[in-house]
Each structure stands twice: as structure tokens, then as C-alpha cells.
């Protein structure tokens, strides 16, 4: 068994076990997803307590809750390399455009996540689909491009354990008020065909356990988890399509109507935490609406 630890990088004061960073320790040390900039200090403190320094910061995509702390971590660990999709590399090097877009789209949640810092170009490694990162002792991370959630998204397979770090390519699975809640992850610009194709691509890898960034390594068969996300995604898309066909296109109203028809949606819609309600749920509904209107 590979030494994998789940580090909670949910911003302090905004809940717990909403955003994970995965620490993998072998001859080389890697973090898969690293959380927002506002959580950088708590992640750095956790690494110091464990007496490890990351060699690699592997980000599934560049959204603030997955890669926002890259610049902060590289300042603390200047030897660390950021492993990123080629389409996201320039935004890791210069995150100003990303930050401006996040402020416009996320509002208060962008401030909760914090402003990302630039990463020196020499610390950024853009990798192609199928790239394998060797961590030594027979441990590796293979990179698989999985667009749909975002064109620059990649999912990461840990071998030999078969843990699949899905980022946001296979939905969200969190505990809210003691209840398990699963949601698709379809913010605009959502690409339904790419999202479903990515799920099939991940299933073909025959992973053993799923590990979404939101949240944790699941003790269940990964292929079954991916299939359930596929069915849920199709179901939500069809419900939103039906609602939009009736002339309702306001995001908040569609979110309310979907919550009347889905138990997980209802929990997320009624939750006071803006990370859950505004980002995880409302962002998903927004992307579905834009997709069905095309």
C-alpha cells in the first residue's frame, strides 16, 4: 500500500472536509491538488509537522480551490515542480486573468479562497495526456486529460494502488450535516459530451478507488462510482432541460426547482455555506443551463 494522506485544505472558518489535498510519500513526495491560497499556511504547517517537502504539486486543474496555493507553496518549497495541463500552465505562471475571472464569477467565495500568487516559469511543467510521473519504489502517477468540467482538467491515477484522483471530473461527494451528498460538477462553459467521454475514459483505466477533491478517498469500487456520476449527470441535465424548455432560465429559480426534485440538490440548495451553495451547487446549475440553451 502506498502512503497516501488526506489533508483538509478547506479555508478556516468555512467548514471542514470540503476541499482535499492528497499527500503521496515515496522516494519522491507529491501533492495532488493543493487547495486555495487562503489555505496555504495550514497546508505548509501540516507538511512541516509530517516532516516532508513536496517534490511535485500535481494539480487536476487551475481553479482556485484546486491550485490557488501553488505560488504560496513554491515560495516555501522552491524546488517543487507544478505539474499542470498545457492549457493551464500560463495561468499558473501569471494568475492575474484567472483571479479577475474568479472575482467576477465567484464573488465573495473568491475572497474566501484568496488571491493566487505567480509561479516562476521554471517551476511549471506542462504534461501531455498519458504522462507518467515516477515517484520511486514502484509508485507512479499517470496523468489523463479529462475535459468537460474544464478544458484544462486532468485526472490522476496512483499505481500500484489504483486510486483515481478525479479532481472535479467525476462530481462531488461530501458530507453535509451528517448526510452524504453527491453533485455533478458542471460550471460554465460545461461540455456535456466531453464530460461523459471523460467518465468513460476513467472507467477504462479500471481504477480501484475514487478520490474526488471534494472530498476524500472513497471506500467503494471506482468504476461503480463513475457510473453513478454518469447517471446523475444525465438525470440532472435532462431535468434542467425540461425546466428551461418551460421558459425558466434564471439560475436561482432553476436551482430551486431542481432542489424540489432531487434530495442531494435540496441539501446543497438550502445549505448556508457559500462554498456548498454558491460554488458546488449554483455553479453546476449555471453550467447546465448554458449547455441546454445551446
C-alpha positions as CSV (number, residue, x, y, z in Angstrom):
1,X,0.0,0.0,0.0
2,X,1.3,3.5,-0.9
3,X,1.4,6.0,1.9
4,X,-1.4,8.4,1.0
5,X,-2.8,11.0,3.4
6,X,-5.8,13.3,3.0
7,X,-5.1,16.8,4.2
8,X,-8.0,19.1,4.7
9,X,-7.4,22.4,2.9
10,X,-10.9,23.9,3.4
11,X,-10.4,27.6,4.3
12,X,-10.5,28.0,8.1
13,X,-13.9,29.3,9.3
14,X,-15.7,27.9,6.3
15,X,-16.4,24.3,7.2
16,X,-14.3,21.2,7.0
17,X,-13.8,18.3,4.7
18,X,-14.9,20.2,1.6
19,X,-11.5,20.5,-0.2
20,X,-8.8,17.8,0.0
21,X,-5.1,17.8,-0.8
22,X,-3.7,14.3,-1.2
23,X,-0.1,13.7,0.0
24,X,1.7,10.7,-1.5
25,X,5.1,9.8,0.0
26,X,7.5,7.5,-1.7
27,X,11.2,8.3,-2.7
28,X,9.6,11.4,-4.1
29,X,6.8,13.4,-2.4
30,X,3.8,14.6,-4.4
31,X,0.7,16.5,-3.5
32,X,-2.4,16.0,-5.7
33,X,-4.4,19.2,-5.7
34,X,-3.3,21.8,-3.2
35,X,-6.3,23.9,-2.3
36,X,-6.8,27.7,-2.3
37,X,-4.3,30.4,-1.5
38,X,-6.1,31.1,1.8
39,X,-5.3,27.6,3.0
40,X,-1.6,27.6,2.0
41,X,-0.3,28.2,5.5
42,X,-2.4,25.4,7.1
43,X,-1.1,23.1,4.3
44,X,2.5,24.2,4.9
45,X,2.1,23.6,8.6
46,X,0.8,20.1,8.0
47,X,3.7,19.3,5.8
48,X,6.2,20.6,8.4
49,X,4.5,18.5,11.1
50,X,4.9,15.4,8.9
51,X,8.5,16.5,8.1
52,X,8.1,16.2,4.3
53,X,8.8,18.6,1.5
54,X,6.9,18.2,-1.8
55,X,8.8,17.5,-4.9
56,X,5.7,17.8,-7.1
57,X,2.5,19.8,-6.9
58,X,0.2,17.9,-9.2
59,X,-3.0,20.0,-10.0
60,X,-6.0,18.5,-11.6
61,X,-6.9,21.9,-12.9
62,X,-6.2,25.6,-12.2
63,X,-9.5,26.6,-10.5
64,X,-8.7,28.4,-7.2
65,X,-9.9,25.6,-4.9
66,X,-7.5,23.2,-6.6
67,X,-4.4,25.1,-7.5
68,X,-4.7,28.6,-5.9
69,X,-1.9,27.9,-3.4
70,X,0.7,27.0,-6.0
71,X,2.6,30.2,-5.8
72,X,2.5,30.3,-2.0
73,X,3.8,26.7,-1.8
74,X,6.6,27.3,-4.3
75,X,7.8,30.3,-2.3
76,X,8.1,27.9,0.7
77,X,9.4,25.0,-1.3
78,X,11.3,26.5,-4.2
79,X,12.4,23.1,-5.5
80,X,8.8,21.9,-6.1
81,X,7.5,21.5,-9.6
82,X,3.9,22.2,-10.5
83,X,2.5,19.5,-12.8
84,X,-0.3,21.0,-14.9
85,X,-2.3,20.6,-18.2
86,X,-0.7,22.6,-21.1
87,X,-3.8,24.8,-21.3
88,X,-3.5,25.8,-17.7
89,X,0.3,26.4,-17.4
90,X,0.2,30.1,-18.4
91,X,-2.4,30.8,-15.7
92,X,-0.1,29.2,-13.1
93,X,2.8,31.4,-14.2
94,X,0.6,34.5,-14.4
95,X,-2.7,34.1,-12.5
96,X,-3.9,37.7,-12.9
97,X,-6.5,36.8,-15.6
98,X,-7.7,33.8,-13.6
99,X,-8.0,35.9,-10.4
100,X,-10.0,38.6,-12.2
101,X,-12.4,36.0,-13.7
102,X,-12.8,34.3,-10.3
103,X,-13.8,37.6,-8.7
104,X,-16.4,38.2,-11.4
105,X,-17.8,34.7,-11.2
106,X,-17.4,33.6,-7.6
107,X,-17.9,37.0,-5.8
108,X,-17.4,36.5,-2.0
109,X,-16.1,33.0,-2.5
110,X,-13.1,34.3,-4.5
111,X,-12.2,36.3,-1.4
112,X,-12.6,33.3,0.8
113,X,-10.3,31.3,-1.5
114,X,-7.7,34.1,-1.7
115,X,-5.6,35.6,-4.5
116,X,-3.2,33.2,-6.2
117,X,0.5,34.1,-6.5
118,X,2.5,33.7,-9.6
119,X,4.8,30.7,-10.0
120,X,8.2,31.0,-11.7
121,X,8.1,29.5,-15.2
122,X,11.0,27.2,-14.3
123,X,8.8,25.5,-11.7
124,X,6.0,24.8,-14.1
125,X,5.8,21.5,-16.1
126,X,3.0,21.2,-18.7
127,X,2.3,17.5,-19.3
128,X,0.7,15.6,-22.2
129,X,-2.1,13.0,-21.9
130,X,-0.6,9.7,-20.6
131,X,2.4,11.3,-18.9
132,X,3.8,9.1,-16.1
133,X,5.4,10.7,-13.0
134,X,7.7,8.2,-11.3
135,X,7.9,8.7,-7.5
136,X,10.2,5.7,-7.0
137,X,9.8,2.3,-5.3
138,X,7.4,1.3,-8.0
139,X,5.0,4.2,-7.2
140,X,3.8,6.4,-10.1
141,X,1.1,8.9,-11.0
142,X,-0.2,8.7,-14.6
143,X,-1.9,11.8,-16.0
144,X,-5.1,11.5,-18.0
145,X,-6.7,14.6,-19.7
146,X,-10.4,14.7,-18.8
147,X,-12.1,17.8,-20.2
148,X,-15.8,18.6,-19.6
149,X,-15.6,20.2,-16.2
150,X,-12.8,22.4,-17.7
151,X,-10.8,22.1,-20.9
152,X,-7.5,22.0,-18.8
153,X,-8.6,19.3,-16.5
154,X,-6.6,16.1,-15.9
155,X,-7.3,13.1,-13.6
156,X,-4.5,11.3,-11.8
157,X,-4.2,7.5,-11.3
158,X,-1.9,6.3,-8.5
159,X,-0.3,3.0,-9.1
160,X,0.0,0.3,-7.9
161,X,-2.9,1.1,-5.6
162,X,-5.3,2.1,-8.3
163,X,-6.6,5.3,-6.5
164,X,-8.1,7.7,-9.1
165,X,-7.8,11.4,-8.1
166,X,-10.7,12.8,-10.1
167,X,-10.5,16.5,-9.2
168,X,-13.8,17.8,-10.5
169,X,-14.1,15.4,-13.4
170,X,-16.5,13.0,-11.6
171,X,-18.6,15.1,-9.3
172,X,-18.6,15.9,-5.7
173,X,-19.1,13.5,-2.7
174,X,-19.2,15.3,0.6
175,X,-20.9,15.1,4.0
176,X,-23.3,17.9,4.8
177,X,-24.8,18.0,8.3
178,X,-24.0,14.3,8.7
179,X,-25.6,13.3,5.4
180,X,-23.7,12.1,2.2
181,X,-24.3,14.5,-0.7
182,X,-23.3,13.9,-4.3
183,X,-23.5,16.5,-7.0
184,X,-22.3,16.8,-10.6
185,X,-19.6,19.4,-11.3
186,X,-20.6,21.3,-14.4
187,X,-19.8,25.0,-14.2
188,X,-19.8,27.1,-17.4
189,X,-18.6,26.5,-20.0
190,X,-19.9,23.0,-19.5
191,X,-19.3,20.4,-22.3
192,X,-21.7,17.5,-21.8
193,X,-20.2,15.2,-24.4
194,X,-16.7,15.8,-23.1
195,X,-17.8,15.3,-19.5
196,X,-19.4,11.9,-20.3
197,X,-16.5,10.9,-22.5
198,X,-14.1,11.7,-19.7
199,X,-16.1,9.4,-17.3
200,X,-15.8,6.6,-19.8
201,X,-12.1,7.2,-20.2
202,X,-11.6,7.0,-16.5
203,X,-13.6,3.8,-16.3
204,X,-11.4,2.2,-18.9
205,X,-8.4,2.7,-16.6
206,X,-10.0,0.2,-14.2
207,X,-9.3,2.2,-11.1
208,X,-10.0,0.6,-7.7
209,X,-11.0,3.6,-5.5
210,X,-12.2,7.1,-6.4
211,X,-10.8,10.2,-4.7
212,X,-12.6,13.4,-5.6
213,X,-11.0,16.6,-4.3
214,X,-14.4,17.2,-2.7
215,X,-13.9,15.0,-0.7
216,X,-11.7,12.1,0.3
217,X,-10.8,8.6,-0.8
218,X,-14.0,6.6,-1.1
219,X,-14.2,3.0,0.2
220,X,-16.1,1.8,-2.8
221,X,-15.5,0.5,-6.3
222,X,-14.3,3.4,-8.5
223,X,-16.0,2.1,-11.7
224,X,-19.3,1.9,-9.9
225,X,-18.8,5.4,-8.5
226,X,-18.0,6.8,-12.0
227,X,-21.1,5.1,-13.5
228,X,-23.3,6.6,-10.8
229,X,-21.9,10.0,-11.6
230,X,-22.7,9.4,-15.2
231,X,-26.3,8.5,-14.5
232,X,-26.7,11.5,-12.1
233,X,-25.2,13.9,-14.6
234,X,-27.6,12.8,-17.4
235,X,-30.5,12.9,-15.0
236,X,-29.7,16.5,-13.8
237,X,-29.1,17.6,-17.4
238,X,-32.5,16.3,-18.5
239,X,-34.3,17.9,-15.6
240,X,-32.7,21.2,-16.3
241,X,-33.5,20.9,-20.0
242,X,-37.2,20.3,-19.1
243,X,-37.2,23.3,-16.8
244,X,-35.6,25.6,-19.4
245,X,-38.0,24.4,-22.1
246,X,-40.7,25.9,-19.9
247,X,-39.1,29.3,-20.2
248,X,-37.3,29.3,-16.9
249,X,-33.7,30.3,-17.3
250,X,-32.9,32.2,-14.1
251,X,-30.1,30.3,-12.3
252,X,-31.6,30.7,-8.8
253,X,-35.1,29.7,-9.9
254,X,-33.8,26.6,-11.8
255,X,-31.7,25.7,-8.7
256,X,-34.8,25.9,-6.6
257,X,-36.9,23.8,-8.9
258,X,-34.3,21.1,-9.2
259,X,-34.0,21.0,-5.5
260,X,-37.7,20.1,-5.3
261,X,-36.9,17.0,-7.4
262,X,-33.6,15.8,-6.1
263,X,-32.6,15.1,-2.4
264,X,-28.9,15.9,-2.8
265,X,-29.8,19.1,-4.7
266,X,-32.1,20.1,-1.9
267,X,-29.5,19.7,0.8
268,X,-27.0,21.8,-1.2
269,X,-29.5,24.4,-2.1
270,X,-30.6,25.0,1.5
271,X,-27.0,25.0,2.9
272,X,-25.8,28.3,4.4
273,X,-22.1,27.7,3.5
274,X,-21.5,29.7,0.2
275,X,-18.8,27.1,-0.9
276,X,-21.5,24.4,-0.9
277,X,-24.5,26.5,-2.1
278,X,-22.9,29.1,-4.5
279,X,-19.9,27.2,-5.9
280,X,-20.7,23.5,-5.7
281,X,-24.4,23.8,-6.4
282,X,-25.3,27.1,-8.1
283,X,-22.2,26.9,-10.4
284,X,-23.3,23.4,-11.5
285,X,-26.8,24.7,-12.3
286,X,-25.5,27.7,-14.2
287,X,-23.3,25.4,-16.4
288,X,-26.2,23.0,-17.1
289,X,-28.5,25.9,-18.1
290,X,-25.9,27.3,-20.5
291,X,-25.3,23.9,-22.0
292,X,-29.0,23.1,-22.6
293,X,-29.6,26.5,-24.2
294,X,-27.0,25.8,-27.0
